[in-house]
């Protein structure tokens, strides 16, 4: 693990591997996950593939400021991260709510985005009834320190039963590092964000990866995103839930590398 301090003074923890080739993969974990949530993928990428997995602000061992957890705030860290790492353009991969972050970067800084990989991407979560209930009922009373049982139930509740126990243990250990104010700020920010009318401006090639047993985001959302983004392709993982990279890491890694090769050509 390494750490990098952005021009803003914010320090982010990250892992990197492979040869410094252009464009690298920059991996943005979903809300409450750290860079370690990509470990099953990193372990399976070819040694020559340049990949950077980052714990976003408030997550893992990265700095945890009191505020700044809107989608726009997370997105505003990405280009400074690229600058600090000496990266000109990257293929940016996001999961779940962090797909909105990746899309925001592609909209605001198209010259820095060679491609997008959107894993289990929502269209928008603005005013989503289930998320409103989660924020108002669960997160409103969440207190530090975060309970390990709560962290574990969140991991298992948003994934599938087939995830290896040791991986669930690792993920839960990282989730407890996220303070209550980060949970509330992040999910409240998702409730206010909607970029759907802007997606036609995304020119970067885009790969959508989605499991057909996903209980969080629907197939209709995937189809709508394919229609909205000019150069978008959907790949469906059969019998897979909300986090394909945990359930099918080998297949997910192959899809990432294949997409990277397409972008390079």
Long-range contacts (C-beta under 8 A, 24 or more apart in sequence): 1-35, 1-61, 3-61, 4-81, 4-84, 4-85, 5-84, 6-77, 6-80, 6-81, 6-83, 6-84, 7-80, 7-83, 7-84, 8-77, 8-80, 10-57, 10-62, 10-63, 10-65, 10-77, 11-62, 11-63, 12-54, 12-55, 12-56, 12-57, 12-62, 12-63, 12-77, 12-81, 13-54, 13-55, 13-60, 13-61, 13-62, 14-52, 14-53, 14-54, 14-55, 14-81, 15-42, 15-52, 15-53, 16-50, 16-51, 16-52, 16-53, 16-85, 17-42, 17-45, 17-47, 17-49, 17-50, 17-51, 18-45, 18-46, 18-47, 18-48, 18-49, 18-50, 18-51, 19-47, 19-48, 19-49, 19-50, 20-50, 20-86, 21-48, 21-50, 22-87, 22-88, 22-89, 23-87, 23-88, 23-89, 23-90, 23-91, 23-114, 23-115, 23-260, 23-263, 23-264, 24-50, 24-51, 24-52, 24-87, 24-90, 24-91, 25-49, 25-50, 25-51, 25-52, 25-90, 25-91, 25-93, 25-117, 25-256, 25-260, 26-51, 26-52, 26-54, 26-78, 26-81, 26-82, 26-87, 26-90, 26-91, 26-92, 26-93, 27-51, 27-52, 27-53, 27-54, 27-93, 28-54, 28-56, 28-74, 28-78, 28-92, 28-93, 28-94, 28-95, 28-98, 28-101, 28-102, 29-53, 29-54, 29-55, 29-56, 29-59, 29-95, 29-98, 30-94, 30-95, 30-96, 30-97, 30-98, 30-120, 30-243, 31-96, 31-97, 31-98, 31-186, 31-187, 31-190, 32-59, 32-151, 32-154, 32-175, 32-178, 32-183, 32-186, 33-59, 33-95, 33-171, 33-174, 33-175, 34-59, 34-60, 34-61, 34-62, 34-174, 34-177, 35-60, 36-60, 36-170, 36-171, 36-174, 37-95, 37-171, 37-174, 37-245, 37-246, 38-245, 39-170, 40-167, 40-245, 40-246, 40-249, 41-245, 41-249, 41-252, 41-253, 41-256, 43-249, 44-249, 44-250, 44-253, 45-253, 45-256, 45-257, 46-257, 49-256, 49-257, 49-260, 52-85, 52-87, 52-90, 54-81, 56-98, 56-101, 58-178, 58-179, 58-182, 58-185, 58-186, 59-174, 59-177, 59-178, 59-182, 60-174, 60-177, 61-177, 64-178, 64-179, 64-182, 66-181, 67-185, 68-185, 69-182, 69-185, 69-186, 69-188, 69-189, 70-185, 70-189, 70-192, 70-193, 71-97, 71-100, 71-101, 71-104, 71-189, 71-190, 71-193, 72-104, 72-193, 73-189, 74-98, 74-101, 74-104, 75-101, 75-104, 75-105, 75-108, 78-105, 78-109, 79-105, 79-109, 79-112, 82-112, 88-112, 89-113, 89-114, 90-114, 91-115, 91-116, 91-117, 91-259, 91-260, 91-263, 92-116, 92-117, 93-117, 93-118, 93-119, 93-256, 94-118, 94-119, 94-121, 95-119, 95-120, 95-243, 95-245, 96-120, 96-121, 96-122, 96-158, 96-216, 96-217, 96-242, 96-243, 97-122, 97-125, 97-186, 97-187, 97-190, 100-124, 100-125, 100-190, 100-193, 100-195, 103-195, 103-199, 103-202, 104-195, 106-202, 106-204, 107-195, 107-198, 107-199, 107-201, 107-202, 110-201, 110-202, 110-203, 110-204, 113-204, 114-204, 114-205, 114-263, 115-204, 115-205, 115-206, 115-207, 115-259, 115-260, 115-262, 115-263, 116-202, 116-204, 116-205, 116-206, 116-207, 117-206, 117-207, 117-209, 117-256, 117-259, 118-206, 118-207, 118-208, 118-209, 118-225, 119-209, 119-210, 119-243, 119-244, 119-245, 119-252, 120-209, 120-210, 120-211, 120-214, 120-216, 120-217, 120-242, 120-243, 120-244, 121-208, 121-210, 121-217, 121-221, 121-222, 121-225, 122-216, 122-217, 122-221, 123-196, 123-221, 123-224, 123-225, 123-228, 124-193, 124-194, 124-195, 124-196, 125-190, 125-191, 125-193, 126-191, 126-192, 126-193, 126-194, 127-191, 128-190, 128-191, 131-187, 131-190, 131-191, 132-191, 134-187, 135-184, 135-187, 135-188, 135-191, 139-180, 139-183, 139-184, 139-187, 139-188, 140-184, 142-180, 142-183, 142-184, 143-180, 144-179, 144-180, 145-176, 146-175, 146-176, 146-177, 146-178, 146-179, 146-180, 146-183, 147-176, 148-172, 148-176, 151-175, 151-176, 158-216, 158-242, 158-243, 159-241, 159-242, 159-243, 159-246, 159-247, 160-211, 160-213, 160-240, 160-241, 160-242, 160-243, 160-246, 160-247, 162-247, 163-243, 163-246, 163-247, 167-246, 196-224, 196-228, 199-225, 199-228, 199-229, 200-228, 200-229, 200-230, 202-229, 202-230, 203-230, 203-231, 204-231, 205-231, 205-232, 205-259, 205-262, 205-263, 206-231, 206-232, 206-233, 207-232, 207-233, 207-235, 207-255, 207-259, 208-232, 208-233, 208-234, 208-235, 209-235, 209-237, 209-244, 209-252, 209-255, 210-234, 210-235, 210-236, 210-237, 210-244, 211-236, 211-237, 211-238, 211-239, 211-240, 211-241, 211-242, 211-243, 211-244, 211-247, 212-236, 212-237, 212-238, 212-239, 212-240, 213-239, 213-240, 213-241, 214-240, 214-241, 214-242, 215-241, 215-242, 216-242, 217-242
